[in-house]
Amino acid sequence: MLVENGRIAALGSRDEVPAQRGVDDVDLGEGWAVPGLIEPHGHPSEAAVQLSDAVVDIRPVVIGTADGVWQRIRAALAAGPERVLANGWDPLLQRGLAAPTIRDLDALAGDTPLVIVHNSGHSLYFNTAAAREAGIDRDTPDPAGASFGRDASGELDGVALEAAAVFRVAGPAMQAAEARLPELMASYLGGLRRSGITTVGDLSWSRPLDAVIRGLQESGSLSVRLRTYEMSKPGGRPGVELRNGDARLRQVGVKVWSDGSPWVGNIATSFPYLDTPATRALGLGPHHVGRANYTTDQLIEIGGQYAGDGWQLACHSHGDVAIDSTLDAYEELIGRFGLGDHRFRVEHCGLMTPEQFRRASRLGVTVSLFVDHITYWGDVLVDDLFGPRGAAWADAGAAFAAGHRATFHNDGTVTPCEPLRNMAVAETRTSRTGRHLDGGTPAARADTLRAHTANAAWQLRSEHEIGALSPGLYADFTVLDVDPRAVGPEALASGRVLATAVDGVLE
């Protein structure tokens, strides 16, 4: 591969691409170079803080027991901090965790603000001191598409549901880390690059982050490419022009939410959750049915603020009802504005059916699946939440069969950023315990490889720059210790990244 000015100038055998005078000759040894791996749905601006020492890490990939979670929170409080923000609460995997009341957390933390964020990011628990610091009380109205829990007397009960409420309560702790954000972002993005990622989509972008990332870019500390999606809101307008940025940093879309998280009981389905000890521990009663955050008309109203200007929309949708609503909204917006190559996205696609994948394909809508849910929550999906329906979760094979250029993702801190394991689990549909989720269709290896390369580049409207090893594109590539075309799924999942290049610069 001959690289000139950061782009691939030629590719072929040594005879076809001879060494050039004045050009460094780098031997990759026995490694296999693939197009730079792309995370099309991440949250690096949040993860940079959540994985720093400013936040107490209680994720189930770090702590497996309820006792361990509470020990870490108590230890953080005992250190006498100004406030404690813990991230990663998950009673489905950390068995024995019971939802705390605001009185429980008051007794534990006293006047120290304490906020405990669910691993999904869709809910949190807080004490009275945290409510006071965030400026909320019983009279605070619920944000659009979100809510603060209240008891029978109307007082706050210490629960916040969905993005706007979660950001409001966690805001003071997150803001306290803002002074360190350039350092934290540089560190986190550097870690992504070492894991083989050359481009990441940030689907919770806000305008103040522009200055932070531009500073990293000017200092040479922006180690990967960023494609951003600003968070939508009722009455909102795009914060930048449609044509913006450059090959390193560019906003390409707008994020919308239809429903919530399967792990907290608020994805919109046509059928109830199971009645199990696990669902009761989540506070879900018998025959509980999740509901959407927005109606279809509200999705149309929100999306219409951006779609008419040509912005790509990316809508979080898990349940079959939520996905129907999202596709209904998209179909209306496509027709209303006469949209062609819009590439509207459906995110996560937990219970999306084969017919819904086909409908999305007919509309020109693209999909990004959270297939790693199968790895960590595969057993939970079937035994505790949805029964046989859960065995069809994240049906990547059905997406590819419907003609999609589907992608996979890890969604920030929810699971480790592990694209090679995503490829493997889409093929095997096997959980960590070895359980095969046979309700969905295994994906072919060629499709899974494209999910984190060419398809992801196209989904991020960047196929003219990245996603393949081809003359004229930027020389972004990842060097693996295995041949990803030939090894078995488990060998692929455990493959090591030997080096990563952006603009042909190896690290």
KOLBANU-299661 format. One line per field, with one value per residue (C-alpha): residue number from 1; residue in one letter; x, y, z. Coordinates in Angstrom, 2 decimals. Example, Ala and Ser with C-alpha at 12.3 -4.5 7.8 and 13.67 -1.06 7.14 Angstrom:
<vexlos>
k = [1,2] $
r = [a,s] $
xx = [12.30,13.67] $
yy = [-4.50,-1.06] $
zz = [7.80,7.14] $
</vexlos>
This chain:
<vexlos>
k = [1,2,3,4,5,6,7,8,9,10,11,12,13,14,15,16,17,18,19,20,21,22,23,24,25,26,27,28,29,30,31,32,33,34,35,36,37,38,39,40,41,42,43,44,45,46,47,48,49,50,51,52,53,54,55,56,57,58,59,60,61,62,63,64,65,66,67,68,69,70,71,72,73,74,75,76,77,78,79,80,81,82,83,84,85,86,87,88,89,90,91,92,93,94,95,96,97,98,99,100,101,102,103,104,105,106,107,108,109,110,111,112,113,114,115,116,117,118,119,120,121,122,123,124,125,126,127,128,129,130,131,132,133,134,135,136,137,138,139,140,141,142,143,144,145,146,147,148,149,150,151,152,153,154,155,156,157,158,159,160,161,162,163,164,165,166,167,168,169,170,171,172,173,174,175,176,177,178,179,180,181,182,183,184,185,186,187,188,189,190,191,192,193,194,195,196,197,198,199,200,201,202,203,204,205,206,207,208,209,210,211,212,213,214,215,216,217,218,219,220,221,222,223,224,225,226,227,228,229,230,231,232,233,234,235,236,237,238,239,240,241,242,243,244,245,246,247,248,249,250,251,252,253,254,255,256,257,258,259,260,261,262,263,264,265,266,267,268,269,270,271,272,273,274,275,276,277,278,279,280,281,282,283,284,285,286,287,288,289,290,291,292,293,294,295,296,297,298,299,300,301,302,303,304,305,306,307,308,309,310,311,312,313,314,315,316,317,318,319,320,321,322,323,324,325,326,327,328,329,330,331,332,333,334,335,336,337,338,339,340,341,342,343,344,345,346,347,348,349,350,351,352,353,354,355,356,357,358,359,360,361,362,363,364,365,366,367,368,369,370,371,372,373,374,375,376,377,378,379,380,381,382,383,384,385,386,387,388,389,390,391,392,393,394,395,396,397,398,399,400,401,402,403,404,405,406,407,408,409,410,411,412,413,414,415,416,417,418,419,420,421,422,423,424,425,426,427,428,429,430,431,432,433,434,435,436,437,438,439,440,441,442,443,444,445,446,447,448,449,450,451,452,453,454,455,456,457,458,459,460,461,462,463,464,465,466,467,468,469,470,471,472,473,474,475,476,477,478,479,480,481,482,483,484,485,486,487,488,489,490,491,492,493,494,495,496,497,498,499,500,501,502,503,504,505,506,507] $
r = [m,l,v,e,n,g,r,i,a,a,l,g,s,r,d,e,v,p,a,q,r,g,v,d,d,v,d,l,g,e,g,w,a,v,p,g,l,i,e,p,h,g,h,p,s,e,a,a,v,q,l,s,d,a,v,v,d,i,r,p,v,v,i,g,t,a,d,g,v,w,q,r,i,r,a,a,l,a,a,g,p,e,r,v,l,a,n,g,w,d,p,l,l,q,r,g,l,a,a,p,t,i,r,d,l,d,a,l,a,g,d,t,p,l,v,i,v,h,n,s,g,h,s,l,y,f,n,t,a,a,a,r,e,a,g,i,d,r,d,t,p,d,p,a,g,a,s,f,g,r,d,a,s,g,e,l,d,g,v,a,l,e,a,a,a,v,f,r,v,a,g,p,a,m,q,a,a,e,a,r,l,p,e,l,m,a,s,y,l,g,g,l,r,r,s,g,i,t,t,v,g,d,l,s,w,s,r,p,l,d,a,v,i,r,g,l,q,e,s,g,s,l,s,v,r,l,r,t,y,e,m,s,k,p,g,g,r,p,g,v,e,l,r,n,g,d,a,r,l,r,q,v,g,v,k,v,w,s,d,g,s,p,w,v,g,n,i,a,t,s,f,p,y,l,d,t,p,a,t,r,a,l,g,l,g,p,h,h,v,g,r,a,n,y,t,t,d,q,l,i,e,i,g,g,q,y,a,g,d,g,w,q,l,a,c,h,s,h,g,d,v,a,i,d,s,t,l,d,a,y,e,e,l,i,g,r,f,g,l,g,d,h,r,f,r,v,e,h,c,g,l,m,t,p,e,q,f,r,r,a,s,r,l,g,v,t,v,s,l,f,v,d,h,i,t,y,w,g,d,v,l,v,d,d,l,f,g,p,r,g,a,a,w,a,d,a,g,a,a,f,a,a,g,h,r,a,t,f,h,n,d,g,t,v,t,p,c,e,p,l,r,n,m,a,v,a,e,t,r,t,s,r,t,g,r,h,l,d,g,g,t,p,a,a,r,a,d,t,l,r,a,h,t,a,n,a,a,w,q,l,r,s,e,h,e,i,g,a,l,s,p,g,l,y,a,d,f,t,v,l,d,v,d,p,r,a,v,g,p,e,a,l,a,s,g,r,v,l,a,t,a,v,d,g,v,l,e] $
xx = [0.00,1.44,0.22,0.58,-0.76,-2.82,-4.58,-4.06,-2.25,-1.79,-2.49,-1.24,1.73,5.28,5.97,2.88,3.60,7.38,9.05,9.24,12.31,11.84,8.83,9.06,8.69,6.67,6.40,3.25,4.80,2.27,-0.67,-3.74,-4.70,-8.42,-10.22,-10.22,-12.95,-15.84,-18.13,-21.25,-23.17,-21.05,-21.16,-17.52,-18.31,-20.19,-17.98,-14.87,-16.29,-18.10,-14.95,-12.77,-11.92,-14.72,-17.29,-17.58,-17.58,-20.15,-20.90,-21.65,-18.61,-16.56,-18.58,-20.70,-22.52,-24.97,-22.73,-19.82,-21.87,-22.85,-19.33,-17.91,-20.54,-20.02,-16.26,-16.66,-18.87,-16.46,-13.74,-15.68,-16.21,-18.21,-20.61,-20.76,-21.85,-21.89,-22.54,-23.51,-26.36,-27.85,-30.04,-30.50,-26.83,-25.97,-28.57,-29.96,-29.89,-33.17,-34.28,-33.40,-35.87,-34.89,-35.07,-32.66,-30.14,-30.67,-29.85,-26.77,-25.32,-26.81,-26.06,-23.67,-25.36,-25.55,-26.59,-26.59,-27.01,-28.43,-26.07,-28.42,-28.21,-32.01,-32.67,-31.01,-31.57,-30.81,-31.03,-32.51,-29.14,-28.67,-32.17,-31.36,-28.08,-29.84,-32.55,-35.50,-38.36,-41.96,-43.05,-40.46,-42.29,-41.28,-39.11,-40.54,-40.13,-38.80,-39.98,-39.12,-40.72,-43.12,-44.76,-48.45,-48.19,-46.46,-42.98,-39.92,-39.24,-35.61,-36.02,-35.37,-36.40,-35.05,-32.44,-33.66,-34.38,-31.19,-29.04,-30.76,-30.01,-26.54,-25.66,-23.86,-21.52,-20.86,-20.26,-17.73,-15.57,-15.85,-12.62,-10.86,-12.88,-10.09,-7.78,-10.49,-11.65,-8.10,-7.52,-10.77,-10.45,-6.85,-8.13,-10.65,-7.88,-5.77,-8.77,-8.83,-11.42,-10.54,-13.93,-16.67,-20.17,-21.24,-25.01,-25.40,-23.60,-24.13,-22.78,-20.34,-18.38,-17.42,-14.84,-13.37,-12.87,-11.57,-8.99,-7.92,-7.77,-5.60,-3.23,-2.95,-4.68,-7.78,-6.67,-9.80,-12.45,-15.74,-19.16,-21.66,-25.44,-26.82,-29.59,-33.05,-35.67,-39.16,-38.83,-35.17,-33.26,-29.95,-27.00,-24.79,-25.15,-25.75,-22.37,-19.90,-16.63,-14.03,-12.81,-11.82,-14.88,-18.30,-21.92,-23.91,-27.24,-29.69,-30.58,-34.19,-35.65,-38.78,-38.76,-36.38,-34.40,-35.41,-33.52,-35.75,-39.07,-39.87,-39.54,-42.79,-44.04,-47.29,-46.96,-46.18,-42.95,-42.82,-43.80,-40.58,-38.50,-36.24,-39.02,-40.52,-37.10,-37.22,-40.53,-42.63,-45.99,-47.66,-48.59,-46.46,-46.31,-43.74,-44.72,-43.03,-41.52,-43.21,-46.27,-45.86,-47.19,-44.63,-41.84,-43.02,-43.08,-39.58,-38.14,-39.72,-37.60,-34.52,-35.48,-36.67,-33.17,-31.67,-30.44,-30.14,-32.25,-31.17,-33.98,-33.51,-36.12,-36.25,-39.81,-41.91,-44.50,-41.77,-40.22,-43.59,-44.05,-40.56,-41.08,-44.50,-42.90,-40.07,-42.49,-44.46,-41.31,-39.89,-43.11,-43.65,-40.20,-39.69,-36.53,-34.29,-30.98,-31.90,-30.35,-32.63,-31.45,-33.15,-30.89,-30.52,-33.44,-33.91,-37.26,-37.38,-39.12,-38.14,-41.12,-40.10,-36.58,-38.08,-40.31,-37.37,-35.38,-38.19,-38.22,-34.46,-34.07,-30.85,-30.36,-27.67,-28.00,-26.75,-25.82,-23.58,-26.76,-26.83,-23.40,-24.18,-27.99,-28.87,-30.07,-31.90,-33.79,-35.32,-35.62,-36.42,-37.91,-39.56,-39.55,-39.19,-39.57,-36.28,-34.50,-35.01,-33.26,-31.02,-31.72,-28.77,-29.33,-32.85,-31.50,-28.98,-31.59,-33.82,-31.03,-29.72,-26.20,-26.58,-24.05,-23.21,-22.31,-21.56,-23.33,-20.70,-20.06,-22.96,-20.67,-16.94,-16.12,-15.48,-16.24,-14.63,-16.91,-19.89,-19.03,-18.73,-21.95,-23.96,-22.79,-23.25,-26.02,-24.47,-24.43,-21.54,-22.97,-22.99,-26.73,-27.78,-30.57,-32.24,-35.11,-33.01,-30.94,-27.14,-25.30,-22.67,-19.03,-18.76,-21.73,-20.43,-17.07,-18.79,-20.93,-17.94,-16.23,-17.85,-21.45,-20.60,-18.81,-21.86,-24.24,-22.17,-22.25,-18.50,-18.05,-16.24,-13.51,-13.24,-14.55,-12.41,-8.78,-9.01,-6.94,-8.25,-9.66,-7.92,-5.39,-7.31,-6.69,-6.56,-3.97,-5.20,-3.34,-5.91,-7.29,-10.87,-12.13,-11.03,-10.82,-13.69,-16.06,-14.44,-10.95,-12.25,-13.88,-10.60,-8.43,-5.91,-5.37,-1.69,-1.79,-4.17,-3.57,-5.43,-4.25,-1.59,-0.01,0.39,-0.11] $
yy = [0.00,3.34,6.24,9.84,12.79,10.49,8.75,5.42,6.10,2.51,-1.01,-4.36,-6.73,-5.56,-5.62,-3.51,-1.03,-0.72,1.17,4.91,7.00,9.24,7.23,5.17,1.42,-0.16,-3.96,-5.18,-8.62,-11.45,-9.14,-8.78,-5.25,-4.53,-1.24,0.84,-0.44,1.96,2.33,3.87,4.39,5.44,8.12,9.14,12.55,10.80,7.73,9.88,11.13,7.96,5.86,8.43,8.74,11.34,8.51,5.36,2.44,-0.19,-1.68,-5.41,-5.98,-4.73,-5.83,-8.96,-8.92,-6.71,-6.72,-5.55,-2.65,-1.38,-1.86,0.34,3.04,3.06,3.24,6.25,8.02,7.21,9.15,12.36,13.65,16.71,14.38,10.79,9.77,6.00,4.46,0.94,-0.27,-3.48,-5.73,-8.18,-9.12,-8.04,-10.27,-9.12,-5.38,-3.83,-0.40,2.11,4.75,8.36,7.72,4.78,6.99,9.85,7.47,6.22,9.51,12.22,15.68,14.35,14.36,10.74,9.72,6.11,5.73,2.56,0.74,1.49,5.24,5.44,5.85,6.77,6.98,10.07,11.36,14.62,16.37,15.50,16.79,20.03,20.42,19.80,22.34,19.98,19.45,18.24,21.21,20.70,19.76,16.59,17.24,16.23,12.49,11.95,12.02,12.32,9.64,10.77,9.03,9.02,12.46,14.00,14.17,13.08,9.38,9.44,8.04,9.80,8.17,8.91,11.24,14.73,13.82,11.77,14.61,17.10,15.11,13.93,17.34,18.86,15.89,15.74,19.50,19.22,17.15,19.61,21.38,18.08,17.18,17.81,15.51,12.90,12.92,12.59,9.63,7.87,8.37,7.16,3.99,3.47,3.77,1.20,-1.14,-0.84,1.92,4.66,6.42,6.73,8.16,10.23,10.03,12.40,15.47,18.98,22.25,23.04,19.93,21.55,23.79,20.88,18.70,21.56,22.17,18.53,18.74,21.86,20.29,17.05,15.08,14.01,10.46,9.17,10.58,11.74,11.76,13.46,13.52,16.38,15.56,16.57,18.25,19.63,23.09,22.52,23.59,22.38,23.98,24.04,24.22,20.96,21.32,21.52,20.21,18.13,14.54,14.43,16.04,16.52,16.53,14.24,13.83,14.32,11.82,11.04,8.63,6.57,4.31,3.38,0.42,-3.25,-3.40,-0.85,-1.95,0.94,-0.35,-0.16,-3.65,-5.25,-7.87,-7.84,-8.56,-11.90,-11.99,-13.25,-12.49,-10.42,-8.24,-7.79,-6.70,-4.04,-2.84,-4.21,-5.68,-8.68,-8.12,-4.97,-3.47,-0.80,2.47,4.83,8.15,9.97,9.36,8.98,12.50,13.84,11.99,13.54,16.99,16.60,15.01,17.66,20.31,18.73,16.45,19.27,20.76,17.47,16.10,12.37,11.19,8.38,7.09,4.84,2.08,-1.35,-2.65,-3.75,-1.02,1.63,0.46,0.63,4.15,5.16,3.79,5.47,8.78,8.28,7.40,10.59,12.75,11.13,11.83,15.32,16.58,14.44,12.89,10.61,9.45,10.32,7.28,7.65,5.23,2.88,2.34,-0.91,-2.80,-5.17,-6.76,-5.64,-8.30,-9.58,-7.79,-4.54,-4.94,-5.39,-2.35,-0.24,-1.37,-0.38,3.09,3.51,3.41,1.89,-0.06,-0.37,-3.39,-3.79,-7.45,-7.53,-7.59,-11.28,-11.81,-10.32,-10.48,-13.38,-15.61,-12.72,-11.83,-15.31,-16.48,-13.23,-10.69,-11.91,-15.71,-17.15,-13.67,-12.72,-15.41,-13.28,-10.23,-8.20,-10.37,-9.35,-12.13,-10.87,-7.35,-8.48,-10.74,-7.67,-5.94,-3.64,-2.29,-3.03,-2.05,-3.15,-1.05,-1.12,2.09,3.88,2.29,-0.19,-2.98,-2.83,-1.58,-4.99,-4.96,-8.36,-9.98,-8.20,-9.84,-13.24,-13.07,-11.94,-15.15,-17.54,-15.81,-17.31,-15.81,-15.89,-19.06,-20.81,-20.47,-20.21,-17.71,-19.58,-17.17,-15.07,-15.73,-16.09,-13.55,-14.45,-13.52,-11.23,-9.23,-9.01,-7.70,-4.97,-4.03,-2.37,-1.15,-0.32,-0.37,1.81,4.33,4.51,4.83,7.77,9.39,8.95,6.24,8.76,9.01,5.77,2.21,0.33,-0.17,1.53,4.16,7.64,6.89,7.84,5.27,4.18,0.54,-1.89,-4.65,-7.93,-11.03,-13.27,-13.52,-12.29,-13.96,-17.46,-18.04,-19.45,-17.14,-17.55,-17.00,-13.85,-12.65,-13.08,-11.62,-8.97,-5.56,-5.18,-1.62,1.02,3.67,6.91,8.86,6.16,6.99,3.79,3.62] $
zz = [0.00,-1.06,1.08,-0.05,1.93,4.11,1.23,-0.48,-3.74,-4.87,-3.63,-4.86,-4.82,-4.09,-7.84,-8.52,-5.73,-5.44,-2.61,-3.22,-2.57,0.44,1.66,4.84,4.29,7.09,7.37,9.14,9.62,9.85,10.56,8.40,7.37,7.10,6.54,9.71,12.04,12.56,15.60,14.02,17.27,20.22,22.89,23.31,24.78,27.62,27.89,28.29,31.60,32.66,32.38,34.15,37.83,38.10,38.04,40.15,37.70,38.76,35.33,35.25,33.03,36.01,39.08,38.90,42.26,44.13,47.20,45.09,43.72,47.15,48.52,45.78,46.29,50.07,49.61,47.32,49.87,52.72,50.91,51.64,48.08,47.09,45.23,43.96,40.48,39.90,36.49,35.48,37.74,36.27,38.44,35.57,35.61,39.17,40.77,44.09,43.41,44.53,43.35,46.11,47.21,47.70,51.45,51.11,49.34,51.81,54.64,52.80,51.56,53.78,52.39,49.76,46.33,45.14,41.62,40.39,36.61,35.09,32.72,29.82,30.47,30.33,34.04,37.32,41.06,43.14,46.68,47.99,47.97,44.27,43.48,45.28,43.41,40.07,40.96,40.79,43.25,43.27,41.14,38.39,35.18,33.36,30.29,26.91,26.39,29.93,33.54,37.22,39.37,42.08,45.02,45.87,47.50,44.47,46.01,44.02,44.56,43.43,39.90,36.59,33.30,29.83,28.42,29.30,32.94,33.27,31.92,34.24,37.41,36.41,34.99,38.01,38.35,34.62,34.51,37.31,34.97,32.06,32.92,32.25,29.16,26.60,28.54,29.12,25.50,24.19,26.48,25.62,21.87,22.06,23.72,20.92,18.38,20.19,20.05,16.25,15.86,13.37,13.20,15.81,15.62,18.63,18.98,21.92,20.62,21.94,20.61,23.49,22.49,19.18,20.86,22.84,19.78,17.64,20.35,20.19,16.41,16.45,18.98,17.01,19.80,17.85,17.18,15.38,13.08,14.61,12.97,15.23,15.73,17.75,20.20,19.02,21.12,20.56,19.07,18.24,15.16,13.71,15.46,12.35,8.58,6.74,5.05,7.90,9.26,7.50,7.21,10.90,12.49,10.94,12.09,9.82,11.58,14.43,17.18,18.08,20.67,20.14,23.21,26.02,27.33,27.62,30.91,32.65,31.15,28.82,25.28,23.34,22.48,21.35,24.09,27.83,29.62,31.41,35.06,36.66,39.77,37.52,36.12,39.58,40.84,38.11,39.59,36.71,37.64,35.97,32.32,32.15,28.66,27.86,26.23,23.80,24.80,21.91,19.76,16.02,15.53,17.99,16.18,12.93,14.52,15.99,12.86,10.66,12.36,10.76,7.87,5.64,5.73,4.58,7.90,8.46,11.40,13.75,15.97,19.01,18.66,20.34,20.62,17.64,18.35,18.61,15.34,13.54,14.89,13.80,10.29,10.09,11.03,8.55,5.75,6.39,6.44,3.30,1.43,2.88,1.90,-1.21,0.22,-1.81,-0.37,3.22,4.98,8.00,10.68,13.15,16.18,18.18,16.56,19.51,18.56,14.94,12.85,9.39,7.86,9.57,8.19,4.72,5.13,6.29,3.27,0.91,2.50,2.12,5.92,7.28,10.52,13.21,15.53,19.09,18.58,21.68,23.78,22.83,24.39,27.80,28.12,25.82,28.67,30.35,27.17,26.96,30.57,32.36,29.96,26.76,26.51,22.97,21.45,23.12,21.10,17.97,19.50,17.16,14.12,11.96,9.46,8.77,8.26,5.64,3.98,3.58,1.64,4.35,4.61,8.31,10.96,14.51,17.54,21.30,22.41,24.47,27.84,27.79,26.60,25.84,22.35,20.76,17.02,16.40,18.99,17.41,14.11,15.77,17.80,14.78,13.16,16.11,18.12,21.25,24.75,27.22,28.75,25.38,24.82,21.19,20.51,17.69,17.07,14.71,11.60,11.73,9.57,6.97,7.62,4.60,5.87,9.43,8.22,6.21,9.23,10.93,7.74,4.38,5.65,8.63,6.42,4.15,7.10,8.40,4.94,4.64,2.00,-0.21,2.45,4.44,4.79,2.28,1.27,-2.10,-3.95,-3.27,0.17,3.39,4.57,7.66,8.48,11.37,11.67,13.19,14.27,12.52,9.00,9.62,6.45,7.40,11.17,13.22,15.10,18.51,17.10,15.43,18.66,20.56,17.79,18.81,17.27,16.47,15.14,13.85,11.21,10.52,7.47,7.10,10.47,12.48,16.23] $
</vexlos>
